[in-house]
């Protein structure tokens, strides 16, 4: 998609989001494509460990190519991760390269545990646009309590090595960030000491940012006190879609167990699904604040976020700066 079209599309998107239009004269600007739902971790805050056997699998590469071929003229970015660890997919590098060949801004989110030296070189050569590492806990004890099955030292070594390769090859891509959810389980002094030691690992390395994330409740799957008192219409169904490994299409990343499937790429096009009956119904219900019968939406803590002119505050700046989450 031509980046010059970003602003006109964004203006149109915001206009129809504020109008709460059920049918939209544009197609989604973002896709989450789940290459696999398998994961090698059993993190305490992630519902992945509760997926049923039949919900686990790897996306067929022909299906993936069909998704890219159909969306390349209207999608600005594609996120090659959702419920699983994408480094487990044997054709991950080919998936990145295929999206880049079709001029789509491409992101990858990973726990980093499987990032070998060879794969690091391949990712850098693929011209992936953005790579984010999910790394919760600044020390071994905290990290391995949260990320069950993970190895703090090994994973940290993988990330440092990746950044060293990026520096050595003088590559600007991918933009590389570490995302940390604060599970502060130590006293303040121990916490600050561990945090400084962690940050020191990346001195003089091309790490673009360390991002602090607030934990969300995965649409009620995780016990978490709700933040905020004012309902805000979720903008996700006005800008993006999620595609599971088996082709099932959903309107939101928070719907972890597929309670509201809006179509399937194996028998429908994105155009048909985007303005299909299910998506129109969902947008209407969200706009009317009538979400009690929508299991994921009614249990989600993200519809109570602070907003500006009807747009969630956390999204507004990211959209304006093209730093979409």
N, C-alpha and C positions, 0 to 999 in steps of 0.2 A: 504494500500500500504506500502510495506517495505521501511522505511526511508533510507536504504542503497542505494536504487535506485535513490535517489534524484539527486545526482551530475551527474551521467551518463545521466539522463533525461534532466537535466538543460543544459549540454553541447550540447546535441543533439538539444534541443529547440533553444538555441542561434545560433547554426550553421545554422539551417534552417530559422530562422528569418533573419539572416544577408544575407543569399542567397535569401531570399524572395520567398521561395518555396511555390507554391500554394497547392500542396498535401503534406501531412506530414506523416512520418513513425512512428508517436507516437500519443497518444491520449492526451486530455487536462489534465493539471496538477491541474487546479482549476475549481470549479463550484460555481456559485451564484444560489442558489435555493430560489425562492420567495415563502415563505409559505403563505403569503397573500399580497394583494395590498391595503388592507384597512389600514388607519392610523387615529389616534385620534387627530392629529395635522394638522394645515394648515399653515405650515411655509412659510415665505415670499419668500424664495429662492428655494422652492421645487415645482416641477410641479405636485406633487401628487394630490393637490386640484383640478386640471383640468382634472383628469381622468374621462372618461365617466362611466356611471353606469355599462355598460356591461364589462368594463375592471376591475371591482372590484370583488374579490372573494377569497376563501380559497382553498389551495391545498388539494386534496384528499390524505389521508394518504397512500393508496395503491399505488398511483402514486409516492409519495415520496419514498416509500420503493423500488419500481422498479428502480428509479433513483440511489439510493444508491447501490442496488444489482448489477446493471450494471457497475457502476463506481468504485466500491471498489478496484478493482485490478490495477487501473491506476491513480486515482485522489489522490493527496496529501492533499488537503484541500477543505472543503465545507463551504461556507458562507451562513448561514441561514437567509438571509435578502436581500431585494432589494428595491422595491418601497414602501413597507408598513411597519407597525410596527408588528414584528413577535410575540411579547408578546400577541397579540390579538388572535393568533392561539391556539385553545383549546388543541392541541397535540404537542405543542412546546417541552416540556420536553421529550416526547417519540421520537420526531424527533432527538434531540440531542443525546439521548441514543442509538438510532439505528445507527447513524453515528459513534459514538464512539465504539459501539460493532463491527463495521466493520473496525476499526483501521484507521479512517479518521480524520485528524486534523480538528477540528470543531470550527467555529467562529460564534459569534452572535453580531449584531450591533442593538442598541435600543435607544430610547429616554429616557427610564428609568421611564416613568410616571406610568406604570402599574406594577412596580416591588414590589410586596408585600413581606412581611417577609416569607411567606410560599413558594412563588416562588423562592426567594433568596436561601433558603435552598435547594430546589430541583435542582436549577442550579448548585450549588456547589457540590452536591452529584452526579450529572450527569457527572462530570469530563470534562465539557466544557473546551476547550483549551484557548480560548481568548474571552473576552467580552469587547466591546467598547461602551461607552456611548456618544451619540451626544448631546452636551450641549453648545449651542451658547449664549454667554453673561455672564459676570461675576457678574452681579447684577440683581435684580428682574425686574427693569424697562427695561433694554436692552433685557433680556431673553424673557420676555412676549410680547415685541414688535415684536420680530423675530419669536418666537414659539407660534403662535396664537393657543389658546386653552390650553396652558401649564400653569403649576403652579410652579414657581421657587422654592419656599420653600418646597413644597411637593416632587418634583422630586429630589432635593438635599438631602432631608431627606432619600429618598429611596436608593440613591447611598451610602450615608454614612452608613446606616444600613447594606447594602449588604457587605460593606468592614468590618464592625464590626463583622459580622457573619463569613466572610472569615478569619479574624484574630483569632476569638475565636475558630474556628474549625481547625486552623493551616493548612489551605489548601493552597497549592501553585497554584492551579488552581481555576478559570481561571486567566490567565494573564489579568489584568484589566487596561484599559486606558480610559481617557476622551478625546474626540476629540472636539476641539473648532475652529470654524471659526471666525476670527476677524471681527466684525462689529463695530469697535470703533466709537461710537457715542457720546463720552464725551471728555472733554479736557484731556490733558495728565495726570495731577495730579489725577483727579477723576478716570480715567481709571486704573492707577497703584494702587491706593488705593483699588478699587474694585477687581482687579486681585489678590492682596495680600490677601485680606479677603477671597476670593474664595479658594485660594490655602491653606490657613490656616485650612480650614474645614477638610483637609485630613492628617494633621500631625499625625504621629504614626499609620497610617492606611496602609494596604497593597495595595495601588494604585501604579501600576507599572510605569505609565507615564501619563503626560498631553500633548497631541499632538496638535500642531497648524496646521490647515489645510487652504490652500488657496481655496477659492470658485471657482468652475468651472461652466461652463455655460450650463450644461446638453444639450450638442449638439445644442446650439442655443436657448434653451427654456428660458434662463435667459440672460438679457442684461448685458454684461460684456466685458470690453476691453480685446482684445487678448494679451497674454503675449508671447514674443518670435517672431522671424522673420523667422527662418529656419524650414522648414517642416521636420518632423520626422515620419517615418512609424509607425503607432500605433502597438504595440506588442500584443495587446489583442487577435486578431484572431489566433495568433500562440501559445497561452497558455491557453485560458479559454473559457468557455461558460456560458451563463445566461439562466436560465429556469424559465419562468413565472409560476404562480399558476395554469394556465390551460394547462400546458405542452408545450406551445410555446417556442421555443429555439431561442435565439438571440446571436449575436457575441460580444456584448458590453453592459456594464452597463449604458453607457451614452444615449443609444437609449431608452428613457423613455417611448415613446408611440408606440414602436414596428413597426417602419417604415421599418425595414429590418429583417423579420422573416426568419430563415434559415431551419426550420423544426419544428416538433412537436413530443414530446416523446410518444404521444398516438398512433402514427402510424409508427414511425421510431426509430431506435436505435441511441445512441450517436455516435457510429462508423460510421453509414451511414451519419449522419448529419455533423460530423466533417470534413470529406473529400468529402462531397456532392457538387453538382454543385454550390450552392449558396456560400458556404464558399470558394471554389476555386476561384470563380469570385471575391469575396470581397478581398481576399489576392492579387490577380493579380492587381485589380484596385488601392489598397493602394500602392503597390510596384511601380506602374507606375505613381503615383501622380495624377491619373485621377479619382478624387472623386466628381466632380461636380454633377453627377447624383445620388450620395449617400447622401440622405438628412441629416442623422445624422452626417456622417463623414465630409461633407463639411461645416457644421455649428459648428463643435466641436473645442473648443480652445485647446484641449489636444494634437492635432497632431502638435502643434507648440512649444512643450516643448524642452528644451535644451537636447541634447543627447551626449553620449560618444561612439565612434566607432559604431554609428548607433543604439545604444540602449538608450532609454530615461533615462536621469540621475536619475530621481526619482525612476525608477524601478530597476536599476542596483544594487544598494546597498541592496535593500530589497530582491532581488532574491538571492544574494550572501549570505546574512545572514539568509535566510529563513523567513524573516519578510515581506512576500508578502502582499500587501495592500488588 
